[in-house]
Amino acid sequence: MGDDSSEKPPDRISKPLMAAVASYACQFQLGAILGQSSNMLPQLQAADSPIQIDYDSATWIASMDVLGTPISCLLCGPLTDKMGRKATIRLFLLLSAVGHAIVGVASDVTEILIGRFCLGIAAGFAFPSIVYISEISSVEHRTPLLAINTISSSFGLLYVFIVGAFISWDIISLMTSLISVISLVYAFFIPESPAWLFQNHRLNDAIDSIKWLKGDDCDMTQELKQLKDACTEEPKGTGTIFRHFTGVTVVKPFFILLVFAFLQNGTGFYILLHYSINFISEFKIDFDPRYISIGLAVVRLSVCIMASYFLSRVNRKTGRNGFRHGYGRRSWRYARRYVFHDGRCDDVNRLLRHRDRGVVGVYFRLRPGSPPLAVDHDLRVVPAPCPRHHVRG
């Protein structure tokens, strides 16, 4: 009888994968939001565009989603604790559907800005969908399921680059809104996180969720024991959220992740996503910038898949630092050749023409490999009792 635990059948991945599809839909939408302005801006700046924009308007359109994100980041943690992971996923998909719809039916710049701002608010609610996967999956399935989550974001970016190259910005916005609505309907049929249900004293609902995810034949006693060990009773009061950050086991990882996030966003990679078509056009090359953007998005997706594979082969810190080091070396190489050149304009222009693929490609060859490493590393470095969406947000 003492060997019963060793005879336990392996957890099935099919049901957690089905539940994770809603989270993948969120990341797909996030990728579409990040790349939306890339094809939109050149179309709006065209002479025959029904909505004419100037340089300042283009900058506001590209930046409006970034302005909306901090608002939802502040609300993300408390709302996720109060409403649950599943409800936050639905909220993200609802805001995404509304934001894309507003952009799709916009008749002037102001309405486009409102839609983009709504999409920015939606983007701030994206990370709890990753927390949801970490809480519904077993240890052996967590890494591949989280890796698919990151790859989904690259698929969203690739989708908006491909479709946006051939379809007008308003039609693709409405298409993306429809995808959000379909995903929202699907999200009503997935179970809530057992950890969140258990922590909110909804034991029967937690048991039903575990049965949905792992089957009726799972060892419920063992599952509940694991939940009890992972979850801690949170004291009630106004200072609950702040008390999560008072312990050294939370403060130190928090500042580590804060530095990583600053360096990650400081690379300018997300700026390149917002302006990729206009950015590539500056090089005055013979190829269509739309097709180059598609190719770069394909490379980004490929590198994300490679990085996700490395997660199962190398140490998280080693893998993450490896990609960072490679990206830094390549960036410095091109920056040195450009900044410390002899200053002659013709030589600099010739250098850019010869090195355009490398200058642009470096962002997509090395920089994109870090997101899956970052997400997995973030979810592992923060202690389980701390609400990890607070830290990441």
C-alpha positions as CSV (number, residue, x, y, z in Angstrom):
1,M,0.0,0.0,0.0
2,G,3.0,2.3,0.6
3,D,3.8,2.2,-3.1
4,D,0.5,3.6,-4.3
5,S,1.9,7.0,-5.0
6,S,4.5,5.5,-7.3
7,E,1.8,3.8,-9.3
8,K,-0.1,7.0,-9.9
9,P,-0.7,7.5,-13.6
10,P,0.9,10.6,-15.2
11,D,-1.4,13.6,-15.4
12,R,-3.0,14.1,-18.8
13,I,-2.2,17.3,-20.7
14,S,-5.2,17.3,-22.9
15,K,-7.6,19.0,-20.5
16,P,-5.2,21.7,-19.3
17,L,-4.3,22.4,-22.9
18,M,-8.0,22.9,-23.7
19,A,-8.3,25.3,-20.8
20,A,-5.1,27.1,-21.8
21,V,-6.6,27.9,-25.3
22,A,-8.3,30.9,-23.8
23,S,-5.0,32.1,-22.4
24,Y,-3.4,31.6,-25.8
25,A,-6.2,33.7,-27.3
26,C,-5.2,36.5,-25.0
27,Q,-1.6,36.3,-26.0
28,F,-2.6,36.1,-29.7
29,Q,-4.6,39.3,-29.2
30,L,-1.7,40.9,-27.4
31,G,0.6,40.3,-30.4
32,A,-2.1,41.7,-32.7
33,I,-2.3,44.8,-30.5
34,L,1.5,45.3,-30.5
35,G,1.7,45.1,-34.3
36,Q,-1.6,46.9,-35.2
37,S,-0.1,50.3,-35.9
38,S,2.7,49.0,-38.1
39,N,0.4,48.6,-41.1
40,M,-2.2,51.1,-40.0
41,L,0.1,54.1,-40.0
42,P,1.3,53.9,-43.6
43,Q,-2.3,53.4,-44.9
44,L,-3.5,56.4,-42.9
45,Q,-0.6,58.5,-44.2
46,A,-1.4,57.6,-47.8
47,A,-2.8,60.4,-50.0
48,D,-6.0,58.5,-50.7
49,S,-6.7,57.6,-47.1
50,P,-10.3,58.6,-46.0
51,I,-8.8,59.7,-42.6
52,Q,-5.8,61.9,-43.1
53,I,-3.2,62.1,-40.3
54,D,0.0,64.1,-39.8
55,Y,3.2,63.1,-38.0
56,D,1.9,64.1,-34.6
57,S,-1.3,62.1,-35.1
58,A,0.7,59.1,-36.2
59,T,2.8,59.3,-33.0
60,W,-0.3,59.5,-30.8
61,I,-1.9,56.5,-32.6
62,A,1.2,54.4,-32.1
63,S,1.6,55.4,-28.4
64,M,-2.0,55.4,-27.2
65,D,-2.0,51.7,-26.3
66,V,1.1,52.3,-24.2
67,L,-0.7,55.1,-22.3
68,G,-3.6,52.8,-21.5
69,T,-1.6,49.9,-20.2
70,P,-0.3,51.3,-16.9
71,I,-3.9,52.0,-15.8
72,S,-4.9,48.3,-16.1
73,C,-1.6,47.2,-14.6
74,L,-2.5,49.0,-11.4
75,L,-5.9,47.4,-11.4
76,C,-4.8,44.0,-12.6
77,G,-3.7,42.5,-9.3
78,P,-6.6,43.5,-7.1
79,L,-9.2,42.6,-9.8
80,T,-7.6,39.2,-10.4
81,D,-7.6,38.4,-6.7
82,K,-11.2,39.6,-6.4
83,M,-12.8,38.3,-9.6
84,G,-10.6,35.3,-10.4
85,R,-8.2,34.4,-13.2
86,K,-11.0,33.2,-15.5
87,A,-13.0,36.5,-15.1
88,T,-9.8,38.5,-15.9
89,I,-9.3,36.5,-19.1
90,R,-12.8,37.3,-20.1
91,L,-12.3,41.0,-19.3
92,F,-9.2,41.1,-21.5
93,L,-11.0,39.5,-24.4
94,L,-14.0,41.8,-23.9
95,L,-11.8,45.0,-23.9
96,S,-9.9,43.6,-26.9
97,A,-13.1,43.0,-28.9
98,V,-14.4,46.5,-28.0
99,G,-11.2,48.3,-28.8
100,H,-10.7,46.6,-32.1
101,A,-14.3,47.3,-33.0
102,I,-14.0,51.0,-32.2
103,V,-10.9,51.2,-34.4
104,G,-12.6,49.3,-37.2
105,V,-15.6,51.6,-37.4
106,A,-13.7,54.8,-36.6
107,S,-14.4,57.8,-38.9
108,D,-11.8,60.2,-37.5
109,V,-8.5,60.2,-35.6
110,T,-10.2,60.8,-32.2
111,E,-12.2,57.5,-32.5
112,I,-9.0,55.7,-33.5
113,L,-7.2,57.0,-30.4
114,I,-10.1,55.9,-28.2
115,G,-10.0,52.4,-29.6
116,R,-6.2,52.2,-29.3
117,F,-6.5,53.4,-25.7
118,C,-9.0,50.7,-24.9
119,L,-6.7,48.1,-26.4
120,G,-3.9,49.4,-24.2
121,I,-6.1,48.9,-21.2
122,A,-6.8,45.4,-22.4
123,A,-3.0,44.7,-22.7
124,G,-2.5,45.3,-19.0
125,F,-4.8,42.4,-18.2
126,A,-2.9,40.0,-20.3
127,F,-0.5,38.6,-17.7
128,P,-3.0,36.9,-15.4
129,S,-3.8,34.6,-18.3
130,I,-0.2,33.3,-17.9
131,V,-0.7,33.0,-14.2
132,Y,-3.8,31.0,-15.0
133,I,-1.8,28.4,-16.9
134,S,0.8,28.1,-14.1
135,E,-2.0,27.3,-11.7
136,I,-4.0,24.8,-13.7
137,S,-1.0,22.7,-15.0
138,S,1.1,20.2,-13.2
139,V,4.9,20.7,-12.9
140,E,5.8,18.4,-15.8
141,H,3.3,20.2,-18.2
142,R,3.9,23.8,-17.0
143,T,6.9,24.6,-19.1
144,P,5.5,23.5,-22.5
145,L,2.1,25.1,-21.8
146,L,3.8,28.4,-20.9
147,A,6.0,28.1,-24.0
148,I,3.0,27.8,-26.2
149,N,1.6,30.9,-24.5
150,T,4.5,33.0,-25.6
151,I,4.5,31.5,-29.1
152,S,0.9,32.6,-29.4
153,S,1.9,36.2,-29.1
154,S,4.3,35.8,-32.0
155,F,1.5,34.2,-34.0
156,G,-0.7,37.2,-33.3
157,L,2.0,39.6,-34.5
158,L,2.6,37.4,-37.6
159,Y,-1.2,37.4,-38.3
160,V,-1.5,41.2,-38.2
161,F,1.6,41.7,-40.4
162,I,0.4,39.2,-43.0
163,V,-3.3,40.2,-43.1
164,G,-2.4,43.9,-42.7
165,A,-0.2,43.7,-45.8
166,F,-3.2,43.0,-48.0
167,I,-6.3,44.2,-46.2
168,S,-7.1,47.7,-45.0
169,W,-6.6,48.6,-41.4
170,D,-10.3,48.9,-40.6
171,I,-11.3,45.5,-42.0
172,I,-8.5,43.7,-40.1
173,S,-9.5,45.5,-36.9
174,L,-13.0,44.2,-37.3
175,M,-11.7,40.7,-38.1
176,T,-9.6,40.7,-34.9
177,S,-12.6,41.9,-32.9
178,L,-14.5,38.9,-34.2
179,I,-11.7,36.6,-33.1
180,S,-11.9,38.2,-29.6
181,V,-15.6,37.6,-29.4
182,I,-15.2,33.9,-30.4
183,S,-12.5,33.6,-27.8
184,L,-14.6,35.3,-25.2
185,V,-17.4,32.8,-25.7
186,Y,-14.9,29.9,-25.4
187,A,-13.6,31.4,-22.1
188,F,-17.0,30.8,-20.5
189,F,-16.5,27.0,-20.8
190,I,-13.1,26.7,-19.1
191,P,-12.7,26.0,-15.4
192,E,-11.6,28.5,-12.8
193,S,-8.1,28.1,-11.3
194,P,-8.3,25.5,-8.5
195,A,-5.7,27.5,-6.5
196,W,-7.8,30.6,-6.6
197,L,-11.0,28.7,-5.7
198,F,-9.3,27.0,-2.8
199,Q,-7.8,30.3,-1.5
200,N,-11.2,31.8,-1.6
201,H,-12.7,28.9,0.4
202,R,-14.7,27.5,-2.5
203,L,-13.7,23.9,-1.8
204,N,-16.5,22.2,-3.8
205,D,-15.8,24.4,-6.9
206,A,-12.1,23.7,-6.5
207,I,-12.8,19.9,-6.5
208,D,-14.9,20.2,-9.6
209,S,-12.2,22.2,-11.3
210,I,-9.6,19.6,-10.5
211,K,-11.8,16.9,-11.8
212,W,-12.3,18.8,-15.1
213,L,-8.6,19.3,-15.5
214,K,-7.3,15.9,-14.3
215,G,-10.2,13.5,-14.5
216,D,-12.4,11.8,-11.9
217,D,-9.8,9.2,-11.2
218,C,-7.2,11.7,-9.8
219,D,-6.0,11.5,-6.2
220,M,-8.2,14.2,-4.8
221,T,-6.6,14.0,-1.3
222,Q,-3.2,14.5,-2.8
223,E,-4.4,17.4,-5.0
224,L,-6.0,19.2,-2.1
225,K,-2.9,18.7,0.0
226,Q,-0.8,20.3,-2.7
227,L,-3.2,23.2,-2.9
228,K,-3.1,23.6,0.9
229,D,0.7,23.6,0.9
230,A,0.9,26.1,-1.9
231,C,-1.7,28.5,-0.7
232,T,-1.5,30.6,2.5
233,E,-4.2,32.3,4.4
234,E,-4.1,36.0,3.6
235,P,-5.0,38.4,6.4
236,K,-7.8,40.7,5.7
237,G,-7.3,44.5,5.7
238,T,-6.3,47.4,3.6
239,G,-2.6,46.6,3.7
240,T,-2.9,43.1,2.4
241,I,-1.4,43.9,-1.0
242,F,1.5,45.8,0.4
243,R,2.3,43.1,2.9
244,H,3.1,40.8,0.1
245,F,6.2,42.9,-0.6
246,T,7.6,43.2,2.9
247,G,9.4,39.9,3.0
248,V,12.9,39.5,1.7
249,T,11.8,36.5,-0.4
250,V,9.6,38.9,-2.3
251,V,11.5,42.2,-2.3
252,K,14.6,40.7,-3.8
253,P,12.9,38.9,-6.7
254,F,10.8,41.9,-7.3
255,F,13.7,44.2,-7.9
256,I,15.5,41.5,-10.0
257,L,12.4,41.3,-12.2
258,L,12.1,45.1,-12.3
259,V,15.6,45.5,-13.6
260,F,15.0,42.8,-16.2
261,A,11.8,44.5,-17.3
262,F,13.5,47.8,-17.6
263,L,16.3,46.4,-19.8
264,Q,13.9,44.3,-21.8
265,N,11.7,47.3,-22.7
266,G,14.7,49.7,-23.0
267,T,16.0,47.8,-26.0
268,G,13.4,49.6,-28.2
269,F,12.0,46.4,-29.5
270,Y,8.4,47.4,-28.9
271,I,9.0,50.7,-30.6
272,L,10.2,48.8,-33.6
273,L,7.0,46.7,-33.6
274,H,4.8,49.9,-33.6
275,Y,6.7,51.5,-36.5
276,S,8.2,48.5,-38.4
277,I,6.9,49.5,-41.9
278,N,7.9,53.1,-41.5
279,F,11.2,52.1,-39.9
280,I,12.2,49.7,-42.7
281,S,11.1,52.3,-45.3
282,E,13.8,54.6,-44.0
283,F,16.5,52.4,-45.4
284,K,15.3,53.0,-49.0
285,I,15.7,49.4,-50.1
286,D,14.2,47.8,-53.1
287,F,12.1,45.3,-51.3
288,D,8.5,46.0,-50.1
289,P,8.7,46.8,-46.4
290,R,5.5,44.9,-45.8
291,Y,7.1,41.7,-46.9
292,I,10.2,42.3,-44.9
293,S,8.1,42.8,-41.8
294,I,6.4,39.5,-42.5
295,G,9.7,37.8,-42.9
296,L,11.0,39.3,-39.7
297,A,7.8,38.2,-37.8
298,V,8.4,34.7,-39.1
299,V,12.0,34.8,-37.8
300,R,10.7,36.2,-34.5
301,L,8.3,33.3,-34.2
302,S,11.0,30.8,-35.1
303,V,13.4,32.2,-32.4
304,C,10.6,32.1,-29.8
305,I,10.0,28.4,-30.6
306,M,13.8,27.8,-30.3
307,A,13.9,29.7,-27.0
308,S,11.0,27.7,-25.7
309,Y,12.8,24.5,-26.6
310,F,15.8,25.7,-24.7
311,L,13.7,26.0,-21.6
312,S,13.6,22.3,-21.3
313,R,17.3,21.9,-22.0
314,V,19.2,24.6,-20.1
315,N,19.1,26.5,-16.9
316,R,16.6,29.4,-17.0
317,K,19.2,32.0,-15.9
318,T,21.8,30.7,-18.3
319,G,19.3,30.7,-21.2
320,R,18.0,34.2,-20.5
321,N,21.5,35.7,-20.0
322,G,22.7,33.9,-23.2
323,F,20.1,35.6,-25.3
324,R,20.6,38.9,-23.6
325,H,24.4,38.7,-24.1
326,G,24.0,37.7,-27.8
327,Y,21.6,40.6,-28.4
328,G,23.8,43.1,-26.6
329,R,26.9,42.1,-28.6
330,R,25.1,42.4,-31.9
331,S,23.5,45.7,-31.0
332,W,26.8,47.2,-29.9
333,R,28.4,46.0,-33.1
334,Y,26.0,47.9,-35.3
335,A,25.8,50.9,-33.1
336,R,29.6,51.2,-33.1
337,R,29.7,51.0,-36.9
338,Y,27.1,53.7,-37.2
339,V,27.9,56.1,-34.4
340,F,31.7,56.0,-34.6
341,H,31.9,56.1,-38.3
342,D,34.0,58.9,-39.9
343,G,30.9,61.1,-40.2
344,R,30.5,61.3,-43.9
345,C,26.9,61.1,-44.8
346,D,27.4,59.1,-48.0
347,D,29.4,56.5,-46.2
348,V,26.8,56.2,-43.5
349,N,24.0,55.8,-46.0
350,R,26.0,53.2,-47.9
351,L,26.6,51.4,-44.6
352,L,22.9,51.3,-43.8
353,R,22.1,50.0,-47.3
354,H,24.6,47.2,-46.9
355,R,23.7,46.4,-43.3
356,D,20.0,47.0,-43.3
357,R,19.0,43.3,-42.9
358,G,21.4,43.0,-40.0
359,V,20.4,46.1,-38.2
360,V,16.7,45.2,-38.4
361,G,17.2,41.5,-38.1
362,V,19.2,41.6,-34.9
363,Y,16.1,42.7,-33.0
364,F,14.2,39.7,-34.3
365,R,17.0,37.1,-34.2
366,L,18.1,37.6,-30.6
367,R,15.8,39.9,-28.7
368,P,12.6,37.8,-29.2
369,G,14.2,34.8,-27.7
370,S,13.9,36.3,-24.2
371,P,10.1,36.5,-23.7
372,P,9.5,32.8,-23.1
373,L,12.6,32.7,-20.8
374,A,11.4,35.9,-19.0
375,V,7.9,34.6,-18.4
376,D,9.0,31.2,-17.1
377,H,11.7,32.8,-15.0
378,D,9.3,35.4,-13.5
379,L,6.8,32.7,-12.5
380,R,9.5,30.6,-10.9
381,V,11.5,33.2,-9.0
382,V,8.6,34.7,-7.1
383,P,7.5,32.6,-4.1
384,A,4.2,30.7,-4.4
385,P,2.4,32.5,-1.6
386,C,2.9,35.9,-3.3
387,P,0.3,36.8,-6.0
388,R,2.7,36.7,-9.0
389,H,0.5,38.9,-11.1
390,H,1.1,41.7,-8.7
391,V,4.9,41.4,-9.2
392,R,4.8,41.1,-13.0
393,G,2.2,43.9,-13.4
